[in-house]
Amino acid sequence: MTRRRIFDPGAVPIRFWQRDDVQASLAHRDVAQLFRLFLDEFSECTQTQLALLTQHDRSDISNWVRGIRQGRVSDIEVLIRIADGLHMPDQARALFGLAPVGADGPELVSTGPRHPEVGHGTGRSATVRAHGSAHVAICGSRAPDTEAGVIDVAVRCLARLVMSREYKVSHGPVGVGIEVMTYIADRYRPPGFTLALGLFGHRAVVQDSEFVIVVGGAVGTQTEIDLALSMNKKIIPLPGSGGAARRFYRQAAEDRRARSWMADEHFAALHTCHDPGEDFARIIEHLIDNDPGVPSD
């Protein structure tokens, strides 16, 4: 009986990671598509071997490949296991939203969203800088009537969204906004990101933004919502997070003027998120990408 040869991911040529379809799957963190492309290209690598390389069950790989499991992944630990197991070069890891490990390799040309240079805190705001990118305010907090579990997943997914879409971010000195920036610093470790200073004063948090993202929140967040409405800002709440976000959603449901810039189906989708993190991030991304006031990449 002949033993099947163990697949060596170190032998994967750099040109595989340079392919447009591979780079697109990396930029969108579409693990299902990446695995399909990998298995199609390297027939000597089985689903079982791919599972061993990436520290997954064989059934997980099968479900991703067959489209049964959600293809887009935001869990950093899962992404790190995949990147390490497949010996991704640093440029591929960057497209995947991960910090480099120091390995040298030919430069990749990104076909997806560029990954940002994260600037130092300036005292005005903590920002992810990119020419022409959208400016968002992230408002909210973990008040007693909020949903902690929903806020946890929202923080992770907003961090991924900010990194992948290069949004400039304003936030207060405490609350969900600073949680998102801290998550970016801890998990993505972007070069040069050493200090994040929140803005003092509710007006300062929202006044320069184009979009106001609201997760949870109490009285202070409600003040920021009221100020944003008075400035005709575009407010995107996550009602499932509770608190001020839920109260504003109910208000906007009764008074369409509070959401006149948003199509009814998108407003309804905010309330029916099956995955309160990933779905919310996708809705935000769609709204900003399709807003006529935001320059496209």
N, C-alpha and C positions, 0 to 999 in steps of 0.2 A: 504494500500500500504506500503510495507516494504522498508525503506530507506537503501541503500547500506552502509555498514560500511566503514568508512574512513580508508585507509591504513596507518599504522604507520611505517615509514621507520626506526625508532629507534629499531624496533623489528627484523630487518634483522640480522640473525646470522652471526658471524664473518666468519664462514666457507664458506659462499657465496663469500666473497671477497678474500678468499684463493684459490678458484678454478682456475685451470690453464687457462681455457678459459676466465674467467672474468679478470684475471690479464693480459692476452695477449691483451684484448680489451682496458684495462686501459693504458697499456704501449704504445699502438699505437694510443691512443685517438680516438678509433673507437666508437663513441657515438651510432651509429646505432646498432652495434653488442651488445654493453653493454645493451641498452634498450631491445633488443630482448631477451637476456639472463635473464634480470630482470623480464620481463613480463612472460616468460615461467616458471620461478622458483616460482613466486608469483602470482598465478592466481587471487587472491583477489584484486590485484592492476590493475586497468584499465588504458587504455591510457589517459583517461581524468584526472584521479588522478595523473598519472605520469607527465602530463603537468602542473598541479597545483603545484606539488612538486618542479618542476624544472623551473617554471616561463616561460613556453613556451605555444604557442597555441596548441590546440589539433591536428590541421592539421600538425604542425611541427613534433610532435611525430609520427603520422601516416606515414608521408613521410619518416622519418628515418627508421622506422620499416619495411616499404615495399621496402626500397632501392631506393626510388625516389630521396631523398636528399643525398648529399655527406656525407658519414659516418664519415670520419676523420675531426676533428674540431681543430682549432688552436686558436680560440678566447678565451683568458683567462677568460673574464667575463662570457662567456657561460659555460665554464668548472667549474668555481667557483659556479655558480648557480646549476649546476647538482650535484657537490660534496656536497654542503651544503644541497640541497633538499633531497638527498638520505642518508644523515648522514654518509658519507664515513668515515671510521677510518683513522687515519693519514697515515698508511702505504699504504692504497689504494690511498689516495690523492697524496702521493709521486710518485707512479707509474703513476698517471694522470698528473704529472708535476706541482703540486701545493704545496705551503708551508703548513706545518702541522698547526693544530689549537690547539694542546696541549692535545688532548684526548689520553689516554693510550689504548693500545690494544695489542693482541698477534702479534708477528712478522709475516709478510707475506714473502713468498719466491717468488722473482720476476722471471717470466719466460720470460720477455721482456728485453729491454735495461735497464741497470742500470742507476740510476740518479747520477750525479757527485757531488763530493765535489768541490766547486768553491774556488780557492785559492785567497789569497790577491795579489794585484798588487805588482810587484817586481821591476819595473823600466825596465825590459826587455820586458815583455808582460803581458797582462791580460789573464789568462788561465783558462780553465776548465780541471782539471787534472784527468787523468785516465791512468793506465798502459796499454801501447799498443794501445792507441787511436790515431786517425789520427790528424795531425797538419795542420790546415788550416790558411791561411792569408785571412782576409776579407778586401778588398780594395774598394774604391769608395767614392763618395761625391755627394752632391746635387748641381751640377753645373747648369748653366742656360739652357743647352740643355738636361737636364735629366727630367724624368717623376716622379714627386713627389709622386703621388698616388701609382705607382708601387713600389717605394722605401719604402713607408710606410708599405705595406703588406709584402715586402721582409724582412724588419727588423724583423717583428713579427715572420715570419715563420723561419728565420734563427736562431732567439733566441730559438725557440722551438727545432729546429734540434740540435743546440749546446748542449742544456740541455739534450735531450733524448739520443744522441749518444756520449756524453762525449768528444767532440772534444777539442783539445788544440787550442787556438785562438791567433794569432798575429794580431795587427792592429796599425794604427797610432794614434796620439793624438787627431785627429779630423776626422770626416767622418763617413761612414756607420758602420765600425767596432766598434767604440766606442758607436754608437747608439745601436747596437745589445747588447753589454755588459750592457749598461744602462737599456735597456728594461728588460734584465734578472734580474738585481738588483731590479728594480721597481716592476715587475710583479711576478717573481718567489720567490724573497727574499730568496735565498739560504743561509744557515748558513755560517758565516765567510766571506762573500763577502762584503768587506767594501771599497775597493780601486781598481780602474782599471787605470793603467798607460800605455799609448800608447808608441810605439817605435818611436824614432826620427830617421829620415833618411829612405828614400825609400828602400834602400838595406836591412836594418835591418828588415823591415816589412816582406819581402818575403823570406829572405835567409834560414831560418830554417824550412819553411813550406814544406809540400808535395803537397798541393793543394792551388791554389790562386783563391778565389771567388771574382768576380768583379761585383759590382752593381753601375751603374751610373759612375760618376767620370769625372775629367777634366785633366789638364796637369800633375798634380802630380800622378794621377792614371795611366796615360799612361806611365809615367816613371817606375812605379812599374811593369806594364805589360811588358815593354821592358826588364827590369832586370830579370823578371821571365822567359821570353823566353830565355834569354842568359844563364840562369841556368838550363834550361830544366825542369822547373816546369810545373805542370799540371793546366792549367787555365780553369776556368768554369765561363763564363760570363752570365749575364742576359740581353740579347739584348733589351728586352722591357723596361728596365730602362733608356735607352738612354745613351748619353755621351760616355765615353771611352769604356764602356761595349759593346755598339752597334757598335762602330768603330772596336773594336777587333773582334767581331763576323763576321763582313763583311770581315775583313782581313783574318781570318781563313777560311772563306768560299772559298776564292780565293787561299789560300796557305795552303794545307792540312798539311804541316809540323808543323804548329802552333797548330794542334789538332790531331796529329798522334796517340796519346795514346787513343783517344776516338772513339768509333764506330760511323759510319755515322748517324745511326738512333737516337743516343743520342744527337749528335750535332744538328740535325734537330729539335729534340724535344725542345731544348732550345728556339728556335724561335717560336714555335707553342704552348707555354704554354697557356692553357685556363684560368687557375688561376695562375697569375704570381708569387704568393707567394708559395702556396702549391705545385704546379707542379714543380717549381724550386727546392724547398727543397727535393722533392722526387727524382728528377734526381740526385742531389748532393749525396743524401744518397745512391742511387743505384750505382753510379760511384765509390764512396769511398768503399762501402761494397764489390764490385766486383773487386777492384784493387788488383792485386797480391802483391803489395808492402806494403799493410796495413794489419797488423795482425787482424784476426777475433776475436770476443768476445769469 
